[in-house]
Amino acid sequence: METAVPVQRRVSRPRADALRNRERIVTAAREMFVEFGPYVPLDEVARRAGVGNATVYRNFPDREALAREVVCSVMDRTAEAAEAALAESGDAFAALSRFVHTSVDERIGALCPMLQGAFDQHHPDLDASRQRLEQLVESLMDRARRAGQLRPDVAVGDVMVAAAQLSRPLAGAGCLSIDRFVHRHLQLFLDGLRAPARSALPGTAVTMEALRTPSTDQPMSSGQHGGHH
């Protein structure tokens, strides 16, 4: 009696061209979300990516799925920049500075509305990407802090808020018009992070948890303002 030979099952993997198309869609979507906002027509994304509409919808069934992939992609690229900075053996503050400059080029600020909406979903991929990025940035800051180069009263949220604000297009200004000044103003901010601190900061250090918690502060009414009338 012959022994049955087990059937070898082939594991299907995405073809190289399919992976390239997916990457082109994500890249095009990221660029267009930065330029035109999160509600750019998906047909326009397909056109910029050089693929058909059907290819976009085959990879991403709806706008939420595409936005989530763009957010994960931006955070993963930023995390890779943090890993590269951590691998450097030289000046700890210089490594932190290079990371922050690189992260601003991802234009996180322009994607802020989409980032907030994506995080509200608590998708496991998003949570994993966010936690990885936060831990890496904290490690970078902690190394500079232990070297006596980073002021002790700042946290990860302080750095990420500044990066987001400085990479957000100004009202009434096109994206390209502010790119010339972003890194100049960012360096001014980074110089303010150096130890020893020149002044005491108001409030407390901004943690990432604080950024995710809605503010309960209420605007003051006219009767609550101090001063003489």
SVG drawing of the C-alpha trace seen along z (x, -y; Angstrom):
<svg xmlns="http://www.w3.org/2000/svg" viewBox="-21 -101 50 103">
<polyline fill="none" stroke="black" stroke-width="0.4" points="0.0,0.0 1.4,-3.3 1.9,-6.1 -0.2,-9.1 2.0,-12.1 0.6,-15.2 -0.6,-18.0 1.6,-21.1 -0.6,-24.1 0.8,-27.3 0.4,-30.3 -0.9,-33.1 1.0,-36.4 0.2,-39.7 2.0,-40.2 4.7,-42.8 2.7,-45.0 -0.3,-44.9 1.9,-46.0 3.4,-48.8 -0.1,-50.0 -1.2,-50.0 1.9,-52.1 1.2,-54.5 -2.4,-54.9 -1.3,-55.6 1.4,-58.1 -1.0,-59.9 -3.7,-60.0 -1.2,-61.4 -0.1,-64.2 -3.7,-65.1 -5.0,-65.1 -2.2,-67.5 -3.0,-69.8 -6.8,-69.6 -8.0,-68.1 -9.4,-64.7 -12.4,-64.9 -10.6,-64.9 -12.5,-62.7 -11.1,-59.2 -11.3,-59.4 -8.7,-62.2 -6.5,-60.0 -6.7,-57.2 -5.8,-59.6 -2.7,-60.9 -1.7,-57.4 -1.9,-56.4 -4.4,-53.5 -8.0,-52.8 -10.9,-53.5 -11.4,-49.8 -7.9,-49.3 -8.4,-51.9 -11.6,-50.3 -10.1,-46.8 -7.5,-47.9 -9.6,-50.3 -13.3,-49.7 -14.1,-53.2 -12.5,-56.5 -12.0,-55.5 -9.9,-52.5 -7.7,-54.7 -7.4,-57.4 -6.4,-54.8 -3.7,-53.4 -2.4,-56.9 -2.2,-57.7 -0.5,-54.4 2.0,-55.1 2.9,-58.5 3.3,-57.3 5.4,-54.3 7.7,-56.5 8.1,-58.9 8.9,-56.0 11.5,-54.8 13.1,-58.3 13.1,-58.0 14.7,-54.6 17.4,-56.0 18.0,-58.8 18.3,-56.4 20.8,-54.4 23.2,-57.4 26.0,-57.3 26.8,-61.0 25.2,-64.1 21.8,-63.1 20.2,-66.5 21.4,-66.7 19.8,-63.3 16.5,-64.5 16.7,-67.7 17.3,-65.8 14.3,-63.5 12.0,-66.5 13.0,-68.1 12.4,-64.9 9.0,-64.3 7.8,-67.8 8.5,-66.9 5.7,-64.3 3.3,-67.3 1.6,-65.8 -0.1,-69.1 -1.9,-69.2 -3.2,-65.8 -4.4,-66.7 -8.2,-66.5 -7.8,-63.1 -5.5,-61.9 -8.0,-62.8 -10.8,-61.1 -8.7,-58.0 -7.6,-57.8 -11.2,-58.0 -11.8,-54.6 -9.3,-52.8 -8.3,-50.5 -5.6,-48.0 -3.2,-49.0 -3.5,-52.6 -3.0,-52.0 0.1,-49.9 1.6,-52.5 0.9,-55.3 2.3,-53.5 5.5,-52.5 6.0,-56.2 5.4,-57.6 7.8,-55.1 10.5,-55.9 10.2,-59.7 10.2,-59.2 13.4,-57.2 15.0,-60.0 14.0,-62.6 15.1,-60.6 18.5,-60.1 18.9,-63.9 17.5,-64.5 20.0,-62.1 22.8,-63.8 21.8,-67.1 20.9,-68.6 17.1,-68.7 15.1,-70.7 13.3,-68.5 9.9,-70.2 8.9,-69.0 7.2,-65.8 6.5,-63.9 3.3,-65.9 5.1,-69.2 7.4,-68.1 4.6,-66.5 2.3,-69.6 5.0,-71.9 5.8,-69.6 2.1,-69.5 1.6,-73.2 4.6,-74.1 3.7,-71.8 0.2,-73.0 -0.6,-75.4 -1.3,-78.9 -4.7,-80.4 -4.7,-82.1 -1.3,-80.7 -0.6,-77.9 1.4,-74.8 4.4,-75.7 4.6,-79.3 5.4,-78.3 7.7,-75.4 10.6,-77.9 10.2,-78.9 9.1,-75.8 12.6,-74.5 13.8,-78.0 10.9,-78.3 11.3,-74.7 15.0,-75.4 13.9,-78.3 11.5,-76.0 14.3,-73.3 16.7,-75.9 14.0,-76.6 14.1,-72.9 17.8,-73.0 18.9,-72.8 19.5,-74.8 16.0,-76.4 16.0,-80.2 12.5,-80.5 9.8,-78.5 7.1,-77.2 3.5,-77.9 1.3,-74.8 2.5,-71.3 4.3,-69.2 2.0,-68.0 1.7,-64.2 0.2,-62.3 -2.6,-61.1 -3.5,-64.7 -3.7,-65.4 -6.2,-62.6 -8.4,-63.8 -11.1,-66.4 -10.6,-69.7 -13.2,-70.5 -12.2,-74.2 -15.0,-76.5 -14.5,-79.9 -15.1,-82.8 -18.1,-85.0 -17.8,-88.7 -18.7,-88.9 -15.9,-86.6 -13.1,-88.8 -11.1,-90.7 -10.2,-94.4 -12.0,-97.7 -14.6,-99.0"/>
</svg>
